[in-house]
Amino acid sequence: MVLRRPYGDKLVYISLECSCDWEREHGLQIVFKQGLYVNKIGPLDGILQIQMPMRKTS
């Protein structure tokens, strides 16, 4: 699947989505940014990058 973000950068992302027939939540998603860089390897959730938790600041 070829995608662009609706906001922010307008770069091209290619999402390779691998589903798991016997257990849906165990799919794999690999996202390439501009076809050159791996932007994400993680669960099949439709998100273009790994969501990092925000750090608490004191």
N, C-alpha and C positions, 0 to 999 in steps of 0.2 A: 504494500500500500504506500502510495506517495502522498505526503501531507505537507501543509504549511500551517504555521500557527496563526490564529485569528488576530493576535496582538503581539507586540514585541518584535522580535526578529522575524523577517519574512523569508528565512532560508528554507531550503527543501530538505525534508526528512524522509527517509525510506524506512518503513517499519516492516520487519520480517516477523510474522506472527505464527507461532507453532502451538496448535491446540493439543490437548490431551483428551482422547476420546473417553477414557474410563473415569477421569476425575477432572472436571472443568477448571477448577481453581489452580491446577498445576500446569497451566500453559506457560510458554516461554515467549518473550518478546525481545528482539534485538533491533535497536534503532541506530541508523547511520545518519549523521548530520552532513548534508551536502554530498552524500555518497563517499565521503573521504574518511570520516572519523566515527568510531563507535561511540555513540552518545549514551546508550543504555543497554545493559544486559540484565534482564530481570523478569518479574512476573508479567503475564499477559493481562494488562490493565488498561491499555489504550493511551497511557500517558507517555509523552515523548522523552522524558528524562527521569532519572531517579529522584524522588522527592526526599531531600535531606531535612531532617528535623531542625527546627530553629533552635539555636543555642540560647540558653538563659543568660541574661546579662544582669549583673548585680549592681 
